[in-house]
Amino acid sequence: MKSLSTWVIVILLIAAAAGAGYWFGHRGAGATTDSDEGGGGEEKKVKPVATVQVTPIRQGTISEQITAYGSIIAPTSEVQVISVPIEARATKLLVSPGQVVTAGQPLVQVEGSTATKLAYEEAKNALTTAQRDLNLVQQRFQQHLATNAELSTSQAAAQTAQVRLQNLEQNGAGGPRELKAAAAGIVSKIDVQTGQVVAAGGPLIEIAAQNRIMARLGVNPEDVASLKVGQPVILHRISAPDPSPESGTIRVIGQQVDAATHLVNVLVQPPAGSRLLLDDFVSGQITKAAADGLIVPREAVLPGDSNDFEMFTVRNQKAVKHTVRMGIETDQDVQVIADDLKPGELAVIVGNYELEDGMAVQTQEAPPATQPATSQPAETHPATQGAEGKGDRS
């Protein structure tokens, strides 16, 4: 009996000790948790860090380009039109379109048409009759049977008949005749076919001066004000598999909108020895405006308040907000104007929509840019990155 009582007492003591340990343990843990949430909670709060891509701000030249399309033509004032003043029939063509010809080179053979030949025979008969009448009047005049007036009239009639016949003969009415080029050039157009009858004065062949061909480009009316005579133009052959540019010069700026294309024609003189061909399709690149300044990718600039824009740079691993104005723009780049920007600073181009001024950032270098488009500046020199920019990279 005594032994049983002893065991009961031992069990009760063990249970009491376990309960006390559980109570003190949970109380201590609760106190520790409260302490952590009270005094030290603010210190351990994690601030957001944005990961962004950056690229250095460049100092260089940026230009806005106009791209216009058109073809190679021969201006009307520079074209020889080969024709004859009588109705004629083309018997043989001696050249073909696009052929280069020299001065004096035969171009086409012609002869008088049926109507012209009939007129030629009539002219010969008229001359024969006029000369016979003149002989009779002269005989009568010598016999004092004709007056001076009659003699003068017969002489004039004979002379007129002779001139008319000579004129027809010189123009080819009397037989085949070769028409020749007055000056060297390119056969730009053949207006007749073999055997075709052409009216008097009608065009047969057109010869364009080889060094006078022009590129006729269609330019948007709103861009015409920025052009000037003598301005350089880079010409590309559209049809060439590997087009090599040629540098031309603006010669004429039209002052009328074409009713068919709604564009303004601008004539560009190709360089001497140009390989451009008549009627070939070309494109022309004209610099509308150019400026030296700070250049960033378009992705770096964000819309801001009013007419201003915003962009972010990275300094000491923190985002810095800038208010900027935009200058010349291209398809990929833009000129930014601001007093607090310097060449070589790191401009944020990816992740900038999520930034706030002073936010902590982790930077990544932007991947290398692809080959710039033709609308990009011809020369843009990246500035050497300064010490501050080096410290910003991670």
Secondary structure, 3 states (H helix, E strand, C coil): CHHHHHHHHHHHHHHHHHHHHHHHHHHHHHHHHHHHHHCCCCCCCCCCEEEEEEEECEEEEEEEEEEEEEEEECCHHHEEEEECCCCEEEEEECCCCCCEECCCCEEEEEEECHHHHHHHHHHHHHHHHHHHHHHHHHHHHHCCCCCHHHHHHHHHHHHHHHHHHHHHHHCCCCCCEEEECCCCEEEEEECCCCCCEECCCCEEEEEECHHHCEEEEEECHHHHCCCCCCCEEEEEECCCCCCCCEEEEEEEEEEEECCCCCCEEEEEECCCCCCCCCCCEEEEEEEEEEEEEEEEEHHHCEECCCCCEEEEEEECCEEEEEEEEEEEECCCEEEEECCCCCCCCEEEEECHHHCCCCCEEEEEECCCCCCCCCCCCCCCCCCCCCHHHHHHCC
